[in-house]
């Protein structure tokens, strides 16, 4: 059977970077192809070429037997290619039906709203969506917004559907529902390109795989005939023997105390101590209140009761600046919305939270900023053409390193890492894990919020488990098991384990 889409000898370069070099791949009807590789390997460039955002410097794109050249995203859409991104690209203020038919409203000049509503009902029923066509998009969850994007693709009878990290912000239940939709789309004969850093997802949904490294294709094959270690070696060019490099660190005195911290709706009675040189894991399912509690410690919200003590002194942060002055920093989960200013350069982002350190009278010292940026950028191995390169041009892993560098520039004694490896590849994860080990070896205290159980078990000295806004279990490193942690997180068990 002829492929529905093929890329042949595609190359694409940018100043100082060869993003793709002679890459070929095919997508077949009724098949899911996983595109894997580290951040910066070229996956995003492939997606942007397929969706008409970039045009290749060399090579051809063939759809349904015809060579195509997409000058705009509209050209790719007209050719039957639709994309579902990690962050949905739709209009929150419009309704579900308006988002689905944006750009191809039935009825010509006079929009046939009855036809739009009826057709939307059919599409939503087809994917078992339980919301109405008139529902404003802003009222939907991330998972439901992904369903709207799938319905939009089906409204155009797209032959090729690209799913770019679609599960990054979903709960386990929502991920299961998405995978059922993937199975349904495959059964309908769609060709699906599935991009994920999570190996369990790759082995669950894909039939074939293609691996990129440094802009080149380094392997492809059937998913049933490959193992995870083999894929890791292809992605990073070497085996990773120790994904979670736990370092032996002397844990010191208490640096942060939180007692009875509560707010009206999201969390209650949060109490813990954090010691110098310690990694305290905070685990729970999506919506458990982990981020909200730590954002309160950082001054992003105000508690209704409770107390915070930092290095023996009471702390009542009214804003993040108060927490920063006290020696607390917070690396947020959403790096693009909350962590960086994407159009600004690396230097401007890294020094953004510590500008006072670079002030010389009424002016900022560019040389001081550059020295700090170079020191932190080199320490974190940020890959970029220059320190002035806009952060939006960096890979996800390098963007995350910039966010971490920004908060390290404030010289904290406590750093809260909220999902620090979300959406980054295994090589970048290993680098971040190793760096967390360096932080505690230097005497920092770390709160690690993570939804990845192997990560929190591999790195933490103690684990607190949250369920429905409360800490329901505490585990010491020598007294935990995956089964007990998950049972506590799901509400099946609630028992402290002396941590």
N, C-alpha and C positions, 0 to 999 in steps of 0.2 A: 504493500500500500504506500502510495506517495505521501510524504509528510505534508501537513497543512502549512507549516512554516519552516523555513530553513535560513540560517545565517551562514554565509560562505566567505571565509577569509576576511573577517571584519577587523579593521584597525581604527583606533581613535586616539589622538594625542592632544594634550594640552601643554601650555608652557611649562617645561621642566618635568613633565610626566607623560609616559606612554601608558594610557589607561587600558587599551586593548591592543593586542598584537597578534594578528592572523588567527582569529577565533572563529570556529565553525561549530554550529549545533543545529539539531533538528527537533521539531515538536510534532508528535503524531496524534491523530484523532483517537479519543478514548484512552489517553495515556497521560499520566502525571510525571513530569520531568523535574527533578530537584536540581536547582542550580546552587552549588555550594562553593565556599571559599572564604578566606579571611576578609575582614573589612579592608578595602583598598585593592581587592583582587580583580575588580572589574565588573562585579555583578550589577551594581547600580547603573553603570554606563551601558550595559546590555539592555537593561530595562528602559533607559531613556532613549536609546536608539529605536527600540521596538515601539515606543509610545510617541515618537515624533518630536521629542524634546531636543535630541542631538541627531545630527546626520553623520554617518561614518566617513572617515577620510579615505577608506578603501574597502572593497568588498561589496557584497550584494545581499539584499533582503528579499526573499521570495515568499509570497503568500499565495496559496492555492494555485501554484504553477506560474505565477506572474512575478517578474522582478519589480519591486516597488521601491520608491524613494520618498520617505515621509518628510515633508517640509514643515509640517505642523502636527500637533496632537490630533487635530481634526482629521488629517489624512490617515493616521493610524486607526482611528476610530472607524472611519469609513471603510477601511480594509478588514474590519472585523476583529480588531485587537482591543481588549479592555483590560484595565489594571485595577487591582485592589491593593491599596498601600497600607503600611503599618499605621500611618496617620491618615484618616479619611480626608479626601479632597472633595468636599461638597459644601453646601450652603446651609448653615445651621438655622437661619431665619426662614427658610422655605420649607414647604411640606415634603413628605416622602414622595408623593406623586410628582411634584414639581422637580425634585432632584432626579428622579428616575428618567424623566422625559426632557430634561434640560438639553436644548440643542437639537432635539428631534421631536417636537410637539406634533401630535396628529392634528390634522385639520387645516394645514396650510396657514394662510394669513389670519383666519379666524380660528382660534384654538378651540377644539372640541373637548370641553372639560368633562363631559359625561363619558366620552370615549377614554380619556386619560384615567378617570377614576375606575372605570370598569376593567381596563387593561391592567392597571396597577393591582387591583384585587386579584386578578388571575395570576399575576406574577408572584405576589406575596403568598398566595395559597400554594403555588407550585413549590416554594421553598419552605413552607410551613411557618411563615412569619405571622406573629400574633398581634400586629398593630395595624391601624387603619391607614388608608392612603392619605387622609387629611392631616395626620399627625405631624406636628412640627419636628424637624430633624433634631433640634436641640434637646428634645425630651427623650431621645433614645440613648441606650447604652452604646459603648464602642462595638460590641458584638452585633447589636441590631443595625448599627450604621454599616457594618460590613455586609449584612444581609441586603441592605438597600443598594449597595454597590453591586452585589451579585445580581439583584433584580434589574438594575440598570444595564448590566452586561447582557442579561437574557432578553431585555426589551429590544435590543439591537441584534439579537441572535449572534452574538460574538462567537467566532470559531476558536479564538485563542484568548484564554484568560490568564493573566499574570497575577500571582499572589505574592506580594513582597512583604515578608515578615508579618503575616496577618494575625498571628496569635499573640504578639508581644504584650498587649494590654488586656488579654482575656483571662477569665477564670477557667478552671479545669472543665467545668460543665459547659461553658461557652465554647471552649476549644473542641470538646467532643461534638457539639452541634455543628461547628464549622467543618470538621472532618467528614461528618455525614453529608454535608452539602458538597464537599469535594468529591466524595464517592458518587453522588447523584450526577454531578456535572460530567464526571468521567463516563458514567453509564450512558449519558446523553450524546456522547461522542465528541465532547469538547477536548481541545488540546490545552493542557494546563502547565504553566511554568511556575513552580513552587519554590520560593526562596526562604530558607530558614537556617538559623544557627543551631537549632536543637535537633540532635541526632534522633531522638525518639520520634519526633514528628516526621523527619525524613523517611525513616524506616516504616512508619505507619501509613503514610499517604502516597509515597512515590513508587512508580514502576521502574524508572530509569534515573540516572544521575549524571551530571556533568560537573567537573571540578575545575575551577580557575585558580591560578596562583600568579600574582604579579602581572596580571593582564594577559596571561596565556592559558590555553586549555591544557591541563596536565593529565586528564583522564576522563573516561566516561564508561558507562556500562549498566547492567541490570542491578537494581537495588538488592534483589534476592541473592545476588552472587558476590556481595562485598560485605566486609565487616567494618565496624566503627573505627578500630585502630588503623585499618588500611586507609580509610577516608581522612583521618587525622593526619597521617603521614603525607598524604597527597596535598592536603590544604596548607600545611605549614612547612613541608619539606624536611621534616624530621619528626621522630616520635616524641610525644610529650609523656615522659615517664611519671611525672608528678604534677598533676593538674592543680592540686591544692597544696602548695608548699608551706606547710605549717612550720613556723620557726619556734625554736625554744627561746622564750623570752621570760625574764624575771618580772613577775607582776608585782607592782608596787602599791603605794597607798591609794586610798579612795580619792578620786579627783572630782567626781560628779555624783550627787545624791538627788534622787527624785522620790518624793513621798506623797502618795494619795492624789496624784495629778488627775484631774477630771475636767470634762466640759459637759455641756448639756446633752449632746446627741451622739458623739463619735467615740468617746473612750471614757473609762471610769477607773479610779483607784489604781493608777499606774505607779508602782513603786519599784525602785531598783537602785543598786550602787554600781558604779563603774570605776575600775582601778587603772592606774597608769600602766601602760604596756599590755592592757587586756583588750581582746576582741569579744564584745558582747553581741551574740547573734539574736536578732529579733525576727521570729518566723510566724507566719500565719497566712491564711488564704486571703485573696483579694477582698477588701472591704472589712478586714479585721480591725482596722484602726491604728495600724503600726505607724504609717507615715504621719497621720494626723497627730498622734501623741508626740512624735519627735519634732514635728513642725512647731508644736506648742513650746517645747523646750527651747527651740531656736527663736521664738518670738514672733512667728508668723501668725499665730492665733493666741487668744488669751484663755487661761483656764478659769473655771468657775470656783475651783478650790484646789488645794495642794500646794506644795512648796518645792523649790529647786535650790540646791546648795552647790556652788562651784568653788572648789578648792577652799572649803571651809567658810565661804561667805554666801549669805542669802542672795539669790538672783531672781528678779522678777522682770524678765525682758518684755518691754512694751513693743519692741520692734527688733528685727534681726541685728541692727547695729549694736544694740545692748548686748546681745549674745556674742557677737564678734569681739566686742571690746573685752568681754569676760574670758575669751579664749575658746569659744565654741564655733565650729563651722558646720555647714550642712550641704552635702552634695545631693541635689534633688534627683528624683526618678526621671523626670521629663527633661532631658538635657537641652533639647532644642527650644522648648517654650520657657523653661525656668533657669537653665544652666548657663546659656551663652547668648550673645547677641550675634546672630548668624552673619549679618553683612559686615561686621567689624573684623579686623584682623586678629591674629593669635595674640600679639602683644597687648592690644587694647583689651581683649577679654581676660587674659591672665591677670592683669593689674587692676581690673575694674573694681574689685572689692577691697583693694589696699592702696588706693591712690594717694592717701595721706602720707604713705611711706616714701613716695616719690616727689612730693611737693618741695619746691625750692622757692620759698616766698609765695608769690602769687602764681607761679608757673609750675608746670610739671617738667621733670627732667626726663627727656626721652632716653638718654643714656642709662639712667638708673632703671627705668622701665625695661629697657632692652636687656640689661644685665640680669635682672630678676627673671625675665622671660626665658632667656637663654639657659640659665641655671636650672629652672624647673622643667623647661621643655626637653633639655638634654637628659635630665634625670628620669623623666617619664618616657623618653624615646618617642617624642612626638615627631611624626613624619610629615614634612611640609616643604614646599619650595622655598619659603622664607618665613620669618616671624611676622610679616605683614600680610600673609596670605589670608583671605577671608575664611572664617571658620566654616561657612556653608560649603566650601569646596573640599573640606576634609572628609575622610571616611568616618563612619560612626564611632569606631574605636578611638581614632585620634581626636574626635570631638569630645569624647568622654575624658580623655587624658587632659584636654585643655580645661574642662570643668574642674577636675580634681586639682590641677595646678593652680587654678584661680583661687580655690579655697585654701590650699597649702600656703599661698602667698600671704595670707593673713596671719600666718604663724600660730595656728591654733594649738591648744593642748588636748582638746576633744574634737574628733571629727565624726560626724554622722554620715554614713554612706547609704543612700537609699537606692536599692537595686543598681549597684555600681556597674554590673556587667550586663544589664538588660540590652538586648539587641546587638551585642557585639560578638565577634567570632571567637573561636576557642583559643587562637594564639593571643589575641588582645586580652581575653579573659585571664590567661595564664600570666600575662604581664601585669595586669591589675592586681591579681592575687599576690604575686611576688612583691609588688609595691606595698600592699597592705601589710605584709610581713615586715617590710622595711620601716613602715611608720611606727609600728608598735615596738620594734627594736630600738627606735630613736626615742622612745618614751611617750609617744602619743597614746591616747585611749580612743578606741574605735567602737562605735555602735554600727553594726552591719545589719541592715534590713534587706532580706532577700527572700524571694519566692522559690528559689532553687535549693531544694533540700540538700543535695550533695555539696553545694557551695557553702552553706551555713554550717553544716556538720564538719566539713573539711577545714574551715578556717577558725571557727569560734572556740573560745575557752569555756564559755557558758552559753546556753540558749534559753531565751524566754519565749514562750509560745502564747500568741494572742488569739482570742476567739470572741467575736461580737463585742469588741471594744475593751476587753479585759484580759489581763495576764492570767492564763488558766493553768500553766505549768512552767516549772523552772528545772532545767537539766544541767548537771555538771558534766564535763567532758567524758568522764569515765562511767557515766550512769545513764547514757541515752541510747536510744535505738531509733531507726527510721520509723518503725511501726508505732512506737509510743509517741513520737513527735507528731506524726500525721493524725493519730487518734485524738490527741489534744487539740490540734488545729481545727479538726472537723467537729469538735464538740462531743466526740464519743467518750473521751476520758478527760478528767480535769484533776490532775494530781501533781503536787510539787515533788521534785526529786532532789531536794537539798542542794541548791546551787547558790 
